[in-house]
Amino acid sequence: MENSVEVLFTQKVLNGFLSCFQLEGNVKKLGDFENYVFEVCHGGKPMVLRITHSSHRNKAEIEAELDWMNYLHQNDVNCPNVYKSLSGQLIECTMASDGSFFYACLYSKVKGGPVKLNSEQFNAQLFQAWGKEIGKMHAVTNDYQPKNGKKLRPFWHEEELLEVEKYFPNEPEIIQHTGELMKELMELPQNRDNFGLIHSDIHSGNFFYDGEFVNVFDFDDCSYHWFASDIAIPLYYSIFYGFESASEDEKAEFGQHFLTHFRMGYEEYNSLPENWQEHLPLFLKLRDITLYSVFHKKIAPEDRNERLIQLLTKIRRRIIQNEAIVKIK
């Protein structure tokens, strides 16, 4: 979390939200990168409390996220249920000391547990379950109508992280390549079968696995995007974290294996978008750019360790050389 937000997030803010949702005082922090996320208890039942600063999302965006999540949950997608506060609100709000706001939401904790990329569970069965859940999500969303008919979630090109001049103004090559990639994406066809509201970030850190089903959470980045991006992201992070030091051939071999089984699961619920495999490298390149931006936004140069510096160097090289993280055969 940025230092400017960290100083505003006091124990008083947290305690106020615990009271709003009638939660017990013992909490366990799960994350604080873009949102503050805590495991909490209500009547002995574990739940998840997420607290968002207004510099990251506004209330209307969060309301749109929760509306979609509730729709998915009601249509048997394996994702959290959203709970109301004591006053009957899905979102509770409090003002910070500088006049900005914090917003809090309460979710059910999904079934299963995390899967490590070096575990025996990271296998073809998981990849198929992964594809199945994303295919189901895309199929179900085809009939989704946003609350009040308003599309309040951002479209892909409205992503703040694509305003690259703001994060690295002295990197003209990356700025140029970002503009060229966005122009190429703008020319892709958009229709009901290939474009819509998607999760946008279903990597292995954003779901639990119970041995049979993938149970997805963290819908904070949901946006209107091509469905193929929701296929690219799982592949991207599987390579990024699991095959960082592998050869290009090893990455390509894994990529083919992953997509073969992912595709089998996806097609149980939904037809794959036309030309999805041809477009996949574009979305892999797009994720390199947004990840490069988020690291610059969230972590000051003096706080970057050697590993992060190495990762940023590799991402920068791929962007400048116009390469995807893995070559799709």
C-alpha positions as a Markdown table, in Angstrom:
| # | Residue | x | y | z |
|---|---|---|---|---|
| 1 | Met | 0.0 | 0.0 | 0.0 |
| 2 | Glu | 1.2 | 3.5 | -0.8 |
| 3 | Asn | 2.6 | 5.4 | 2.3 |
| 4 | Ser | 0.1 | 8.2 | 1.7 |
| 5 | Val | -2.8 | 5.7 | 2.3 |
| 6 | Glu | -1.0 | 3.7 | 5.1 |
| 7 | Val | -0.8 | 6.8 | 7.4 |
| 8 | Leu | -4.6 | 7.2 | 7.0 |
| 9 | Phe | -5.5 | 3.7 | 7.9 |
| 10 | Thr | -5.7 | 3.7 | 11.6 |
| 11 | Gln | -6.9 | 1.2 | 14.2 |
| 12 | Lys | -9.9 | 3.5 | 14.7 |
| 13 | Val | -10.9 | 3.0 | 11.1 |
| 14 | Leu | -10.6 | -0.7 | 11.3 |
| 15 | Asn | -12.5 | -0.9 | 14.6 |
| 16 | Gly | -15.3 | 1.2 | 13.2 |
| 17 | Phe | -15.8 | -1.3 | 10.3 |
| 18 | Leu | -15.6 | -4.3 | 12.7 |
| 19 | Ser | -18.5 | -2.7 | 14.7 |
| 20 | Cys | -20.5 | -1.9 | 11.5 |
| 21 | Phe | -20.5 | -5.6 | 10.5 |
| 22 | Gln | -20.7 | -7.0 | 14.1 |
| 23 | Leu | -17.4 | -8.7 | 13.8 |
| 24 | Glu | -15.2 | -10.1 | 16.5 |
| 25 | Gly | -12.1 | -8.1 | 17.5 |
| 26 | Asn | -9.5 | -10.8 | 16.5 |
| 27 | Val | -8.5 | -10.2 | 12.9 |
| 28 | Lys | -5.8 | -11.7 | 10.6 |
| 29 | Lys | -4.4 | -9.5 | 7.9 |
| 30 | Leu | -4.3 | -11.4 | 4.5 |
| 31 | Gly | -3.1 | -8.6 | 2.3 |
| 32 | Asp | -2.5 | -4.9 | 1.9 |
| 33 | Phe | -1.2 | -4.4 | -1.7 |
| 34 | Glu | -4.2 | -2.6 | -3.3 |
| 35 | Asn | -6.8 | -3.2 | -0.6 |
| 36 | Tyr | -6.6 | -4.1 | 3.1 |
| 37 | Val | -7.9 | -7.6 | 3.4 |
| 38 | Phe | -8.6 | -9.4 | 6.7 |
| 39 | Glu | -9.9 | -12.8 | 7.8 |
| 40 | Val | -12.5 | -12.0 | 10.5 |
| 41 | Cys | -15.2 | -13.9 | 12.5 |
| 42 | His | -18.9 | -13.4 | 12.8 |
| 43 | Gly | -20.5 | -15.7 | 15.4 |
| 44 | Gly | -17.5 | -18.0 | 15.1 |
| 45 | Lys | -17.8 | -18.2 | 11.3 |
| 46 | Pro | -14.7 | -17.1 | 9.3 |
| 47 | Met | -15.3 | -14.3 | 6.7 |
| 48 | Val | -13.3 | -11.9 | 4.7 |
| 49 | Leu | -13.4 | -8.1 | 5.3 |
| 50 | Arg | -12.0 | -5.9 | 2.5 |
| 51 | Ile | -11.3 | -2.2 | 3.0 |
| 52 | Thr | -10.6 | 0.0 | 0.0 |
| 53 | His | -9.3 | 3.6 | -0.1 |
| 54 | Ser | -11.1 | 6.1 | -2.4 |
| 55 | Ser | -7.8 | 6.7 | -4.3 |
| 56 | His | -8.2 | 3.1 | -5.6 |
| 57 | Arg | -11.9 | 2.7 | -6.2 |
| 58 | Asn | -15.0 | 4.9 | -5.9 |
| 59 | Lys | -18.2 | 3.7 | -4.2 |
| 60 | Ala | -20.1 | 3.3 | -7.5 |
| 61 | Glu | -17.4 | 1.0 | -8.9 |
| 62 | Ile | -17.5 | -1.1 | -5.8 |
| 63 | Glu | -21.3 | -1.3 | -5.9 |
| 64 | Ala | -21.1 | -2.5 | -9.5 |
| 65 | Glu | -18.5 | -5.2 | -8.5 |
| 66 | Leu | -20.8 | -6.4 | -5.7 |
| 67 | Asp | -23.8 | -6.5 | -7.9 |
| 68 | Trp | -22.1 | -8.7 | -10.5 |
| 69 | Met | -20.7 | -10.9 | -7.7 |
| 70 | Asn | -24.1 | -11.5 | -6.3 |
| 71 | Tyr | -25.4 | -12.3 | -9.7 |
| 72 | Leu | -22.7 | -14.9 | -10.3 |
| 73 | His | -23.2 | -16.4 | -6.9 |
| 74 | Gln | -26.9 | -16.7 | -7.5 |
| 75 | Asn | -26.2 | -18.5 | -10.8 |
| 76 | Asp | -23.9 | -21.1 | -9.2 |
| 77 | Val | -20.5 | -19.6 | -10.0 |
| 78 | Asn | -18.1 | -20.6 | -7.2 |
| 79 | Cys | -17.4 | -17.2 | -5.8 |
| 80 | Pro | -18.1 | -15.4 | -2.4 |
| 81 | Asn | -21.4 | -14.3 | -1.2 |
| 82 | Val | -21.6 | -10.6 | -0.1 |
| 83 | Tyr | -23.1 | -9.8 | 3.3 |
| 84 | Lys | -24.9 | -6.7 | 4.6 |
| 85 | Ser | -23.8 | -4.6 | 7.6 |
| 86 | Leu | -25.9 | -4.1 | 10.7 |
| 87 | Ser | -27.5 | -1.1 | 9.0 |
| 88 | Gly | -28.4 | -3.2 | 5.9 |
| 89 | Gln | -25.6 | -1.8 | 3.6 |
| 90 | Leu | -23.4 | -3.8 | 1.4 |
| 91 | Ile | -20.7 | -1.1 | 1.6 |
| 92 | Glu | -19.9 | 0.9 | 4.8 |
| 93 | Cys | -18.0 | 4.1 | 4.4 |
| 94 | Thr | -15.9 | 6.3 | 6.8 |
| 95 | Met | -14.0 | 9.5 | 6.2 |
| 96 | Ala | -10.2 | 9.6 | 6.7 |
| 97 | Ser | -8.4 | 12.4 | 8.4 |
| 98 | Asp | -7.6 | 14.1 | 5.1 |
| 99 | Gly | -11.2 | 14.1 | 3.8 |
| 100 | Ser | -10.8 | 11.0 | 1.6 |
| 101 | Phe | -12.8 | 7.8 | 2.3 |
| 102 | Phe | -12.4 | 4.1 | 3.2 |
| 103 | Tyr | -15.0 | 1.6 | 2.0 |
| 104 | Ala | -15.6 | -1.8 | 3.6 |
| 105 | Cys | -17.3 | -4.9 | 2.3 |
| 106 | Leu | -17.8 | -8.3 | 3.9 |
| 107 | Tyr | -17.6 | -11.6 | 2.0 |
| 108 | Ser | -18.0 | -15.3 | 2.7 |
| 109 | Lys | -14.8 | -17.3 | 2.7 |
| 110 | Val | -14.8 | -19.7 | -0.2 |
| 111 | Lys | -14.1 | -23.4 | 0.1 |
| 112 | Gly | -10.8 | -25.1 | -0.3 |
| 113 | Gly | -7.3 | -23.7 | 0.1 |
| 114 | Pro | -4.5 | -22.1 | -1.9 |
| 115 | Val | -2.5 | -24.0 | -4.5 |
| 116 | Lys | 1.3 | -23.5 | -4.7 |
| 117 | Leu | 2.8 | -23.7 | -8.1 |
| 118 | Asn | 5.3 | -26.3 | -7.0 |
| 119 | Ser | 2.7 | -28.6 | -5.4 |
| 120 | Glu | 1.3 | -31.8 | -6.8 |
| 121 | Gln | -2.1 | -30.1 | -7.1 |
| 122 | Phe | -0.8 | -27.8 | -9.8 |
| 123 | Asn | -1.6 | -30.3 | -12.5 |
| 124 | Ala | -3.9 | -31.0 | -15.5 |
| 125 | Gln | -6.9 | -31.6 | -13.3 |
| 126 | Leu | -6.5 | -28.2 | -11.7 |
| 127 | Phe | -6.0 | -26.5 | -15.1 |
| 128 | Gln | -9.3 | -28.1 | -16.4 |
| 129 | Ala | -11.2 | -27.0 | -13.3 |
| 130 | Trp | -9.7 | -23.5 | -13.7 |
| 131 | Gly | -10.9 | -23.3 | -17.3 |
| 132 | Lys | -14.3 | -24.7 | -16.3 |
| 133 | Glu | -15.0 | -22.0 | -13.8 |
| 134 | Ile | -13.9 | -19.2 | -16.1 |
| 135 | Gly | -16.0 | -20.7 | -18.9 |
| 136 | Lys | -19.0 | -20.9 | -16.6 |
| 137 | Met | -18.5 | -17.3 | -15.5 |
| 138 | His | -18.3 | -16.0 | -19.1 |
| 139 | Ala | -21.4 | -18.0 | -20.1 |
| 140 | Val | -23.5 | -16.8 | -17.1 |
| 141 | Thr | -22.4 | -13.2 | -17.6 |
| 142 | Asn | -23.8 | -13.2 | -21.2 |
| 143 | Asp | -27.3 | -12.6 | -19.7 |
| 144 | Tyr | -26.2 | -10.2 | -17.0 |
| 145 | Gln | -27.7 | -6.7 | -16.9 |
| 146 | Pro | -25.9 | -4.2 | -14.6 |
| 147 | Lys | -28.0 | -2.6 | -11.8 |
| 148 | Asn | -30.0 | 0.3 | -13.2 |
| 149 | Gly | -28.6 | -0.6 | -16.7 |
| 150 | Lys | -25.4 | 1.3 | -16.0 |
| 151 | Lys | -22.0 | -0.2 | -16.9 |
| 152 | Leu | -20.1 | 1.3 | -13.9 |
| 153 | Arg | -17.1 | -1.0 | -14.0 |
| 154 | Pro | -14.3 | 0.4 | -16.2 |
| 155 | Phe | -13.6 | -0.7 | -19.7 |
| 156 | Trp | -10.1 | -2.1 | -20.3 |
| 157 | His | -8.7 | 1.0 | -21.8 |
| 158 | Glu | -9.8 | 3.1 | -18.8 |
| 159 | Glu | -7.3 | 1.2 | -16.6 |
| 160 | Glu | -5.3 | 3.8 | -14.7 |
| 161 | Leu | -2.2 | 1.6 | -14.9 |
| 162 | Leu | -2.1 | 2.2 | -18.7 |
| 163 | Glu | -1.5 | 5.9 | -18.1 |
| 164 | Val | 2.2 | 4.9 | -18.2 |
| 165 | Glu | 3.6 | 8.4 | -18.6 |
| 166 | Lys | 2.5 | 9.0 | -15.0 |
| 167 | Tyr | 4.6 | 6.1 | -13.6 |
| 168 | Phe | 7.7 | 6.2 | -15.7 |
| 169 | Pro | 7.8 | 9.5 | -17.7 |
| 170 | Asn | 11.5 | 8.9 | -18.6 |
| 171 | Glu | 10.9 | 5.6 | -20.4 |
| 172 | Pro | 9.9 | 6.7 | -23.9 |
| 173 | Glu | 10.3 | 3.2 | -25.4 |
| 174 | Ile | 7.8 | 1.7 | -23.0 |
| 175 | Ile | 5.4 | 4.6 | -23.5 |
| 176 | Gln | 5.7 | 4.1 | -27.3 |
| 177 | His | 5.1 | 0.3 | -27.1 |
| 178 | Thr | 2.1 | 0.8 | -24.8 |
| 179 | Gly | 0.5 | 3.2 | -27.3 |
| 180 | Glu | 1.1 | 0.8 | -30.2 |
| 181 | Leu | -0.3 | -2.2 | -28.3 |
| 182 | Met | -3.4 | -0.2 | -27.2 |
| 183 | Lys | -4.0 | 0.8 | -30.8 |
| 184 | Glu | -3.7 | -2.8 | -32.0 |
| 185 | Leu | -6.2 | -3.9 | -29.3 |
| 186 | Met | -8.6 | -1.2 | -30.2 |
| 187 | Glu | -8.9 | -2.7 | -33.7 |
| 188 | Leu | -10.0 | -6.1 | -32.4 |
| 189 | Pro | -13.7 | -7.0 | -32.9 |
| 190 | Gln | -16.0 | -6.7 | -29.9 |
| 191 | Asn | -19.2 | -8.7 | -29.8 |
| 192 | Arg | -21.4 | -10.6 | -27.3 |
| 193 | Asp | -19.4 | -13.8 | -27.9 |
| 194 | Asn | -15.9 | -12.4 | -27.2 |
| 195 | Phe | -16.3 | -9.3 | -25.0 |
| 196 | Gly | -18.0 | -8.5 | -21.7 |
| 197 | Leu | -17.6 | -8.1 | -18.0 |
| 198 | Ile | -14.7 | -10.4 | -16.8 |
| 199 | His | -12.8 | -11.0 | -13.6 |
| 200 | Ser | -9.5 | -9.8 | -15.2 |
| 201 | Asp | -7.2 | -11.3 | -12.5 |
| 202 | Ile | -7.9 | -15.0 | -12.0 |
| 203 | His | -4.4 | -16.2 | -11.2 |
| 204 | Ser | -3.7 | -18.9 | -8.6 |
| 205 | Gly | -3.5 | -16.4 | -5.8 |
| 206 | Asn | -7.1 | -15.4 | -6.4 |
| 207 | Phe | -8.9 | -18.7 | -6.0 |
| 208 | Phe | -9.0 | -21.7 | -3.6 |
| 209 | Tyr | -9.1 | -25.2 | -4.8 |
| 210 | Asp | -11.0 | -28.0 | -3.0 |
| 211 | Gly | -9.6 | -30.9 | -5.1 |
| 212 | Glu | -12.6 | -30.7 | -7.5 |
| 213 | Phe | -13.7 | -27.0 | -8.0 |
| 214 | Val | -11.9 | -23.7 | -8.3 |
| 215 | Asn | -13.5 | -21.1 | -6.0 |
| 216 | Val | -12.8 | -17.6 | -7.2 |
| 217 | Phe | -12.4 | -14.4 | -5.1 |
| 218 | Asp | -11.0 | -10.9 | -5.4 |
| 219 | Phe | -13.1 | -9.3 | -8.1 |
| 220 | Asp | -11.5 | -5.9 | -7.5 |
| 221 | Asp | -10.1 | -5.7 | -11.0 |
| 222 | Cys | -13.3 | -6.8 | -12.9 |
| 223 | Ser | -13.7 | -4.8 | -16.1 |
| 224 | Tyr | -15.2 | -4.9 | -19.6 |
| 225 | His | -12.6 | -6.7 | -21.6 |
| 226 | Trp | -12.1 | -9.5 | -24.1 |
| 227 | Phe | -12.8 | -12.9 | -22.7 |
| 228 | Ala | -9.4 | -14.0 | -24.1 |
| 229 | Ser | -7.8 | -11.8 | -21.4 |
| 230 | Asp | -9.3 | -14.1 | -18.7 |
| 231 | Ile | -7.5 | -17.0 | -20.4 |
| 232 | Ala | -4.2 | -15.1 | -20.8 |
| 233 | Ile | -4.0 | -14.1 | -17.2 |
| 234 | Pro | -3.9 | -17.6 | -15.7 |
| 235 | Leu | -1.3 | -18.6 | -18.2 |
| 236 | Tyr | 0.7 | -15.4 | -17.6 |
| 237 | Tyr | 1.1 | -15.8 | -13.9 |
| 238 | Ser | 1.6 | -19.6 | -14.1 |
| 239 | Ile | 4.7 | -18.8 | -16.2 |
| 240 | Phe | 5.7 | -15.7 | -14.3 |
| 241 | Tyr | 5.8 | -17.4 | -10.9 |
| 242 | Gly | 6.3 | -21.0 | -11.8 |
| 243 | Phe | 8.8 | -20.9 | -14.8 |
| 244 | Glu | 10.7 | -17.7 | -14.1 |
| 245 | Ser | 14.1 | -19.4 | -14.8 |
| 246 | Ala | 13.0 | -21.9 | -17.4 |
| 247 | Ser | 14.1 | -21.9 | -21.0 |
| 248 | Glu | 11.8 | -20.6 | -23.7 |
| 249 | Asp | 11.2 | -24.1 | -24.9 |
| 250 | Glu | 10.2 | -25.2 | -21.4 |
| 251 | Lys | 7.8 | -22.3 | -21.1 |
| 252 | Ala | 6.3 | -23.0 | -24.5 |
| 253 | Glu | 5.9 | -26.7 | -23.6 |
| 254 | Phe | 4.1 | -25.9 | -20.3 |
| 255 | Gly | 2.0 | -23.3 | -22.0 |
| 256 | Gln | 0.7 | -25.8 | -24.5 |
| 257 | His | 0.0 | -28.3 | -21.7 |
| 258 | Phe | -1.8 | -25.7 | -19.6 |
| 259 | Leu | -4.0 | -24.5 | -22.5 |
| 260 | Thr | -4.9 | -28.0 | -23.7 |
| 261 | His | -6.4 | -28.8 | -20.3 |
| 262 | Phe | -7.7 | -25.3 | -19.6 |
| 263 | Arg | -9.5 | -25.4 | -22.9 |
| 264 | Met | -11.2 | -28.7 | -22.1 |
| 265 | Gly | -12.7 | -27.3 | -19.0 |
| 266 | Tyr | -13.7 | -24.0 | -20.5 |
| 267 | Glu | -15.6 | -25.6 | -23.4 |
| 268 | Glu | -17.7 | -27.6 | -20.9 |
| 269 | Tyr | -19.6 | -24.3 | -20.3 |
| 270 | Asn | -18.8 | -21.9 | -23.1 |
| 271 | Ser | -17.5 | -21.8 | -26.7 |
| 272 | Leu | -14.0 | -20.3 | -27.0 |
| 273 | Pro | -14.0 | -16.8 | -28.6 |
| 274 | Glu | -13.1 | -16.7 | -32.3 |
| 275 | Asn | -9.3 | -16.2 | -32.9 |
| 276 | Trp | -8.7 | -16.4 | -29.1 |
| 277 | Gln | -5.3 | -18.1 | -29.5 |
| 278 | Glu | -4.1 | -15.7 | -32.1 |
| 279 | His | -5.0 | -12.8 | -29.8 |
| 280 | Leu | -3.5 | -14.3 | -26.6 |
| 281 | Pro | 0.0 | -12.8 | -27.0 |
| 282 | Leu | -1.6 | -9.3 | -27.1 |
| 283 | Phe | -3.1 | -9.8 | -23.7 |
| 284 | Leu | 0.1 | -11.4 | -22.3 |
| 285 | Lys | 1.9 | -8.2 | -23.4 |
| 286 | Leu | -0.8 | -6.0 | -21.9 |
| 287 | Arg | -0.3 | -7.7 | -18.5 |
| 288 | Asp | 3.4 | -7.1 | -18.7 |
| 289 | Ile | 2.7 | -3.3 | -19.0 |
| 290 | Thr | 0.1 | -3.1 | -16.2 |
| 291 | Leu | 2.3 | -5.2 | -13.9 |
| 292 | Tyr | 5.3 | -2.9 | -14.6 |
| 293 | Ser | 3.1 | 0.1 | -13.8 |
| 294 | Val | 1.7 | -1.3 | -10.6 |
| 295 | Phe | 5.1 | -2.1 | -9.2 |
| 296 | His | 6.2 | 1.5 | -10.0 |
| 297 | Lys | 3.0 | 2.8 | -8.4 |
| 298 | Lys | 3.1 | 0.7 | -5.2 |
| 299 | Ile | 6.8 | 0.3 | -4.4 |
| 300 | Ala | 9.2 | 3.2 | -4.3 |
| 301 | Pro | 12.6 | 2.7 | -5.8 |
| 302 | Glu | 14.3 | 2.7 | -2.4 |
| 303 | Asp | 12.0 | -0.1 | -1.2 |
| 304 | Arg | 12.6 | -2.5 | -4.1 |
| 305 | Asn | 14.6 | -5.6 | -3.2 |
| 306 | Glu | 17.0 | -7.4 | -5.5 |
| 307 | Arg | 14.4 | -9.9 | -6.7 |
| 308 | Leu | 11.9 | -7.2 | -7.6 |
| 309 | Ile | 14.6 | -5.3 | -9.5 |
| 310 | Gln | 15.4 | -8.4 | -11.5 |
| 311 | Leu | 11.7 | -9.0 | -12.3 |
| 312 | Leu | 11.3 | -5.4 | -13.4 |
| 313 | Thr | 14.3 | -5.8 | -15.7 |
| 314 | Lys | 12.9 | -8.9 | -17.3 |
| 315 | Ile | 9.5 | -7.2 | -17.8 |
| 316 | Arg | 11.1 | -4.1 | -19.3 |
| 317 | Arg | 13.1 | -6.1 | -21.7 |
| 318 | Arg | 10.0 | -8.0 | -23.0 |
| 319 | Ile | 8.1 | -4.8 | -23.4 |
| 320 | Ile | 10.9 | -3.1 | -25.4 |
| 321 | Gln | 11.4 | -6.2 | -27.5 |
| 322 | Asn | 7.7 | -6.6 | -28.1 |
| 323 | Glu | 7.7 | -10.2 | -26.8 |
| 324 | Ala | 5.1 | -12.1 | -24.8 |
| 325 | Ile | 6.1 | -13.9 | -21.6 |
| 326 | Val | 5.6 | -17.2 | -23.5 |
| 327 | Lys | 5.4 | -18.2 | -27.1 |
| 328 | Ile | 2.1 | -19.9 | -28.0 |
| 329 | Lys | 2.6 | -22.6 | -30.6 |
